[in-house]
Amino acid sequence: MLETYAERYQRDLVERVIPFWLQHSLDRVHGGYFTCLARDGRVYDPRKYVWLQGRAVWMFSRLYNELEPRQEFLDAATLGVEFLRRHARDAQGRVYFSLSQDGTPHAFQRKPYAAVFYQMGLFEYARASGDQGCLDESVDVFWRIVEWIRHPELLDRPLLAGQTPMSNLANLLVVGMMAFDLAQHFADPRYREVVRETIAGVARHYDAERRIFREHVALDGRDLMALPEGRLFNPGHSIETAWIMLHLLTLFPNAAHTRLALDALAGSLELGWDEQFGGILYFIDLAGYPTLQLEATMKLWWPHAEAIYALVLAATLTGEQRWVDWLERVDAYAYAHFVDPQYGEWFGYCNRQGDLALSSKGGNYKGFFHVPRALLFSLQAIERVNTP
């Protein structure tokens, strides 16, 4: 059954997704990548958003490392990493959020995520190229990010007196993902310890009643249901968390945590699926109040891509039919609403009814990452179970 999906994902990745970005995204004049691309690939904003630059470096490098060692992939990764290393950091080592087309600084964001994907791009590129400078810098940036998350005042984001100290699920995941890769390359036990801490931290975000991962939990354990951020449920992120947990657990196998991740995958789909119109809702308030996020009822590309891989992984790990049944629903919705058979790639944004809200293929939040990563990871998972 999964072989049929593998054929679809292989064809989509190799014939439609990768060629679209190779043809339209590479800036061969200044370096780096254009991500604000119209349906047909035309550039509508030439600025370079650093977290998407890092994601593209990571993706091209991972394709070179694990799909096919094509020089075209490595050259595309080099185009991005050289641009980033010239322009992405300030004199203090902080990472800009966006740059002008030629690399001139454009904006900072008081969050660590641009740096996260800069680090991930450096590390994966070092794997592909053997560039020791990139490897060394990836280690330096990793530990800086750990400090920025522990001490947000370093990014001019201090904890104020009226705020409740919270654990942020996104922060846990990005640190855990970086540490997971580093732990498999270096003998330094600190990386494995960070992975272990991430697993424990993510488990604290598990809502056993609803079988989901919450975005925010109080560090002192208090109930946050009086606050919108305490009631916030992002189904796509909870689904992504489930498969990331399953990856992290390969370093620290634990049956209880594996069950927790699989239960969260099932619960997130059950609560997040729109029974009226189909597809995965973007945000949900767990108490039924209106969300602060105006796009809450929209259907976005990335939760569906994440769900495809999470379900393929769950099916290959357990052999249970329930995951294949869910995969059939999610896959059918994604390929009916997001995939563009004319120009390639996926659209990003539909309204609740499933009608296209934007015809763009990329922007300042959508780039060369979620779709190709999900397709590649799905192919690899299916290949593992089919290899004697």
C-alpha positions as CSV (number, residue, x, y, z in Angstrom):
1,M,0.0,0.0,0.0
2,L,2.7,2.5,0.9
3,E,4.6,1.7,-2.3
4,T,1.8,3.6,-4.2
5,Y,2.5,6.7,-2.0
6,A,6.2,6.3,-2.5
7,E,5.8,6.5,-6.2
8,R,3.7,9.6,-5.9
9,Y,6.1,11.3,-3.5
10,Q,9.1,10.4,-5.6
11,R,7.5,11.9,-8.7
12,D,6.3,15.0,-6.9
13,L,9.7,15.7,-5.3
14,V,11.9,15.0,-8.3
15,E,9.7,16.3,-11.2
16,R,7.8,19.2,-9.6
17,V,9.1,20.5,-6.3
18,I,12.9,20.5,-6.7
19,P,12.9,21.8,-10.3
20,F,10.6,24.7,-9.4
21,W,13.1,26.0,-6.8
22,L,16.2,25.3,-8.8
23,Q,14.7,27.2,-11.7
24,H,13.2,30.2,-9.9
25,S,14.8,30.6,-6.5
26,L,18.6,30.8,-7.1
27,D,20.0,34.3,-7.2
28,R,23.1,33.9,-9.3
29,V,24.0,37.6,-9.2
30,H,24.2,38.2,-5.4
31,G,23.9,34.7,-4.0
32,G,21.3,33.2,-1.8
33,Y,17.7,32.5,-2.7
34,F,14.5,34.3,-3.7
35,T,11.6,32.9,-1.7
36,C,8.8,35.3,-2.5
37,L,7.7,33.6,-5.7
38,A,4.4,33.9,-7.6
39,R,2.6,30.9,-9.0
40,D,4.8,30.8,-12.1
41,G,8.0,31.5,-10.2
42,R,8.3,35.2,-10.8
43,V,9.9,37.1,-7.9
44,Y,7.6,39.6,-6.2
45,D,9.9,40.5,-3.3
46,P,13.7,40.3,-3.7
47,R,14.6,40.4,0.0
48,K,16.3,37.4,1.6
49,Y,14.6,36.0,4.7
50,V,17.5,34.4,6.6
51,W,15.5,31.6,8.2
52,L,14.3,30.5,4.8
53,Q,17.8,30.9,3.4
54,G,19.1,28.5,6.0
55,R,16.3,26.1,5.4
56,A,17.1,26.0,1.7
57,V,20.8,25.4,2.4
58,W,19.8,22.6,4.7
59,M,17.4,21.1,2.1
60,F,19.8,21.2,-0.9
61,S,22.5,19.8,1.3
62,R,20.3,17.0,2.6
63,L,19.2,16.1,-1.0
64,Y,22.9,15.9,-1.9
65,N,23.7,13.8,1.2
66,E,20.7,11.4,1.2
67,L,18.8,11.5,-2.1
68,E,21.4,11.8,-4.8
69,P,25.0,13.3,-4.8
70,R,24.2,15.6,-7.7
71,Q,26.6,18.5,-8.2
72,E,23.6,20.7,-8.9
73,F,22.4,20.2,-5.4
74,L,25.8,21.0,-3.8
75,D,26.2,24.0,-6.0
76,A,22.8,25.3,-5.0
77,A,23.7,24.8,-1.3
78,T,27.0,26.6,-1.8
79,L,25.3,29.6,-3.4
80,G,23.2,30.0,-0.2
81,V,25.8,29.2,2.4
82,E,28.4,31.6,1.0
83,F,25.8,34.4,0.9
84,L,24.8,33.7,4.5
85,R,28.3,33.6,5.8
86,R,29.1,36.9,4.2
87,H,26.0,38.7,5.3
88,A,23.7,37.0,7.9
89,R,25.4,37.9,11.2
90,D,26.2,41.2,12.9
91,A,29.4,42.2,14.8
92,Q,28.0,40.6,18.0
93,G,27.3,37.3,16.2
94,R,23.5,37.7,16.1
95,V,21.6,36.6,13.0
96,Y,19.5,39.0,11.0
97,F,15.9,38.1,10.1
98,S,16.0,39.6,6.7
99,L,18.5,41.1,4.2
100,S,18.2,43.1,1.1
101,Q,18.9,41.3,-2.2
102,D,22.6,42.2,-2.1
103,G,22.9,41.2,1.6
104,T,22.6,44.6,3.2
105,P,20.9,44.1,6.7
106,H,17.2,44.8,6.6
107,A,15.6,43.7,9.9
108,F,16.2,41.9,13.2
109,Q,13.6,39.7,14.9
110,R,13.9,39.2,18.7
111,K,13.6,35.5,18.2
112,P,16.2,32.8,17.7
113,Y,14.7,31.1,14.7
114,A,16.7,32.7,11.9
115,A,19.8,31.6,13.8
116,V,18.4,28.1,14.2
117,F,18.0,27.5,10.5
118,Y,21.3,29.2,9.8
119,Q,22.9,26.7,12.1
120,M,21.1,23.8,10.6
121,G,22.1,24.9,7.1
122,L,25.8,25.2,8.1
123,F,25.9,21.8,9.7
124,E,24.2,19.9,6.8
125,Y,26.4,21.7,4.3
126,A,29.5,20.7,6.3
127,R,28.3,17.1,6.0
128,A,27.9,17.5,2.2
129,S,31.1,19.5,1.5
130,G,33.5,18.6,4.3
131,D,33.9,22.4,5.0
132,Q,35.5,22.5,8.5
133,G,34.8,26.2,8.9
134,C,31.0,25.6,8.4
135,L,31.1,22.8,10.9
136,D,33.0,24.9,13.5
137,E,30.6,27.8,13.0
138,S,27.6,25.5,13.4
139,V,28.8,24.4,16.8
140,D,29.4,28.0,17.9
141,V,26.0,29.1,16.7
142,F,24.3,26.2,18.4
143,W,25.6,27.1,21.8
144,R,24.7,30.7,21.3
145,I,21.2,29.7,20.5
146,V,21.0,27.7,23.6
147,E,22.0,30.8,25.6
148,W,19.6,33.0,23.7
149,I,16.7,30.7,24.5
150,R,17.7,30.4,28.2
151,H,18.3,34.1,28.5
152,P,16.0,35.9,26.0
153,E,17.2,39.3,27.3
154,L,20.3,38.7,25.2
155,L,18.0,39.2,22.2
156,D,16.4,42.2,23.9
157,R,13.4,40.2,25.0
158,P,13.5,40.2,28.9
159,L,10.9,38.4,31.0
160,L,8.7,41.2,32.4
161,A,7.1,41.3,35.8
162,G,3.6,40.7,34.4
163,Q,4.5,37.6,32.4
164,T,4.1,34.0,33.4
165,P,7.3,32.0,32.9
166,M,6.4,29.5,30.2
167,S,8.0,26.7,28.3
168,N,7.7,27.3,24.6
169,L,7.3,24.1,22.5
170,A,9.0,25.6,19.5
171,N,12.1,26.5,21.5
172,L,12.4,22.9,22.8
173,L,12.0,21.4,19.4
174,V,14.5,23.5,17.5
175,V,17.2,22.9,20.2
176,G,16.4,19.2,20.2
177,M,16.6,18.9,16.4
178,M,20.0,20.7,16.3
179,A,21.4,18.6,19.1
180,F,20.1,15.4,17.6
181,D,22.2,16.0,14.5
182,L,25.2,17.1,16.4
183,A,25.0,14.2,18.8
184,Q,25.4,11.8,15.9
185,H,28.5,13.6,14.6
186,F,30.4,14.4,17.8
187,A,31.3,12.3,20.8
188,D,30.6,15.3,23.2
189,P,28.0,13.9,25.7
190,R,26.5,17.4,26.1
191,Y,24.6,17.0,22.8
192,R,23.0,13.8,23.9
193,E,22.1,15.4,27.2
194,V,20.3,18.2,25.4
195,V,18.4,15.6,23.4
196,R,17.4,13.9,26.7
197,E,16.3,17.2,28.1
198,T,14.3,17.9,25.0
199,I,12.4,14.7,25.2
200,A,11.5,15.3,28.9
201,G,10.5,18.9,28.1
202,V,8.3,18.0,25.2
203,A,6.6,15.3,27.3
204,R,5.6,18.1,29.8
205,H,3.7,19.7,26.9
206,Y,1.6,16.6,26.4
207,D,-2.1,17.1,27.3
208,A,-3.3,13.6,28.3
209,E,-6.9,14.5,28.3
210,R,-6.9,15.7,24.7
211,R,-3.9,13.7,23.5
212,I,-2.1,16.6,21.9
213,F,0.9,18.8,22.5
214,R,0.2,22.2,23.8
215,E,2.2,25.2,22.5
216,H,2.8,26.7,26.0
217,V,2.9,25.3,29.5
218,A,3.8,27.2,32.7
219,L,7.2,26.4,34.2
220,D,5.7,26.2,37.6
221,G,2.9,23.9,36.5
222,R,0.0,26.4,37.0
223,D,-3.1,26.3,34.8
224,L,-2.8,28.6,31.8
225,M,-6.4,28.2,30.5
226,A,-7.2,31.8,31.4
227,L,-4.8,33.0,28.7
228,P,-5.2,32.7,24.9
229,E,-1.6,31.3,24.6
230,G,-2.4,28.7,27.2
231,R,-5.4,27.6,25.3
232,L,-3.7,27.6,21.9
233,F,-3.6,24.4,19.9
234,N,-1.7,24.3,16.6
235,P,-2.5,20.9,15.1
236,G,0.2,21.0,12.5
237,H,2.9,21.8,15.1
238,S,1.6,19.1,17.4
239,I,1.8,16.6,14.6
240,E,5.3,17.7,13.7
241,T,6.3,17.4,17.4
242,A,5.1,13.8,17.3
243,W,7.5,12.7,14.5
244,I,10.3,14.8,15.9
245,M,9.9,12.9,19.2
246,L,10.0,9.6,17.4
247,H,13.3,10.7,15.8
248,L,14.8,11.8,19.1
249,L,13.8,8.6,20.8
250,T,16.1,6.6,18.4
251,L,18.9,7.9,20.7
252,F,17.0,7.1,23.9
253,P,14.4,4.4,23.2
254,N,11.5,4.5,25.6
255,A,8.2,2.6,25.1
256,A,6.2,5.0,27.2
257,H,7.4,8.1,25.3
258,T,6.9,6.3,22.0
259,R,3.2,5.6,22.9
260,L,2.9,9.2,24.0
261,A,4.1,10.5,20.6
262,L,1.8,8.2,18.7
263,D,-1.1,9.1,20.9
264,A,-0.4,12.7,20.3
265,L,-0.3,12.1,16.6
266,A,-3.7,10.5,16.7
267,G,-5.2,13.0,19.1
268,S,-3.9,16.0,17.0
269,L,-5.5,14.6,13.8
270,E,-8.8,13.9,15.5
271,L,-9.0,17.3,17.1
272,G,-7.5,19.2,14.3
273,W,-9.3,17.7,11.3
274,D,-12.1,19.8,9.9
275,E,-15.0,17.4,9.7
276,Q,-17.1,19.8,7.7
277,F,-14.8,20.8,4.9
278,G,-11.8,18.5,5.3
279,G,-8.2,19.4,6.0
280,I,-6.3,20.4,9.1
281,L,-7.3,23.6,10.8
282,Y,-4.4,26.0,11.6
283,F,-5.2,27.1,15.1
284,I,-7.8,26.0,17.7
285,D,-8.7,27.6,21.1
286,L,-9.1,24.6,23.5
287,A,-11.9,26.3,25.4
288,G,-13.8,27.2,22.2
289,Y,-13.1,30.9,22.3
290,P,-12.1,32.9,19.2
291,T,-8.4,32.7,18.6
292,L,-6.2,35.8,18.4
293,Q,-4.9,34.4,15.2
294,L,-7.1,35.7,12.4
295,E,-5.9,32.8,10.1
296,A,-7.1,30.1,12.5
297,T,-9.6,28.4,10.2
298,M,-7.4,28.5,7.1
299,K,-5.7,25.4,5.7
300,L,-2.0,25.7,5.2
301,W,0.5,23.6,3.2
302,W,2.9,22.8,6.0
303,P,0.6,21.0,8.5
304,H,-0.5,18.7,5.7
305,A,3.0,18.0,4.6
306,E,4.1,17.3,8.2
307,A,1.1,15.0,8.7
308,I,2.0,13.0,5.6
309,Y,5.4,12.2,6.9
310,A,4.3,11.7,10.5
311,L,1.7,9.1,9.2
312,V,4.1,7.4,6.9
313,L,6.6,7.1,9.8
314,A,3.9,5.8,12.2
315,A,2.7,3.3,9.7
316,T,6.2,2.0,9.0
317,L,7.1,1.8,12.7
318,T,3.9,0.0,13.8
319,G,2.4,-1.7,10.8
320,E,-1.0,-0.5,12.0
321,Q,-3.7,0.2,9.4
322,R,-5.1,3.2,11.3
323,W,-2.2,5.3,10.2
324,V,-2.6,4.3,6.5
325,D,-6.3,5.2,6.8
326,W,-5.4,8.7,8.1
327,L,-2.7,9.0,5.4
328,E,-5.3,8.3,2.7
329,R,-7.4,11.2,4.0
330,V,-4.6,13.7,4.5
331,D,-2.8,12.8,1.2
332,A,-6.1,13.1,-0.7
333,Y,-6.8,16.6,0.7
334,A,-3.2,17.8,0.1
335,Y,-3.0,16.7,-3.4
336,A,-6.5,18.0,-4.2
337,H,-5.9,21.5,-2.8
338,F,-2.1,22.4,-2.6
339,V,-0.4,20.7,-5.5
340,D,0.0,22.7,-8.7
341,P,0.1,20.4,-11.7
342,Q,0.8,23.3,-14.1
343,Y,3.9,25.1,-12.6
344,G,5.0,22.6,-9.9
345,E,5.5,23.0,-6.2
346,W,2.6,23.4,-3.7
347,F,0.4,26.4,-3.0
348,G,0.5,27.5,0.6
349,Y,-2.8,29.0,1.7
350,C,-6.4,27.9,1.3
351,N,-9.5,29.2,3.2
352,R,-11.5,26.9,5.4
353,Q,-13.6,25.7,2.5
354,G,-10.4,24.7,0.6
355,D,-10.5,27.4,-2.0
356,L,-7.1,28.9,-2.9
357,A,-6.5,32.1,-0.8
358,L,-3.1,33.0,-2.3
359,S,-1.6,31.8,-5.6
360,S,2.0,32.4,-4.4
361,K,4.4,29.5,-4.1
362,G,6.7,31.2,-1.6
363,G,6.9,34.2,0.7
364,N,8.6,35.3,3.9
365,Y,7.3,32.2,5.7
366,K,7.1,29.6,2.9
367,G,10.2,28.4,1.2
368,F,12.1,25.3,0.1
369,F,11.7,23.2,3.2
370,H,8.4,21.6,4.6
371,V,7.2,20.0,1.3
372,P,10.6,18.6,0.1
373,R,11.5,17.5,3.6
374,A,8.3,15.6,4.1
375,L,8.5,14.0,0.7
376,L,12.1,13.0,1.2
377,F,11.6,11.7,4.7
378,S,8.5,9.7,3.6
379,L,10.4,8.1,0.8
380,Q,13.2,7.1,3.2
381,A,10.9,5.7,5.8
382,I,9.1,3.5,3.2
383,E,12.4,2.4,1.7
384,R,13.6,1.3,5.2
385,V,10.8,-1.1,5.7
386,N,11.1,-2.4,2.1
387,T,14.8,-3.1,2.4
388,P,15.6,-6.7,3.5
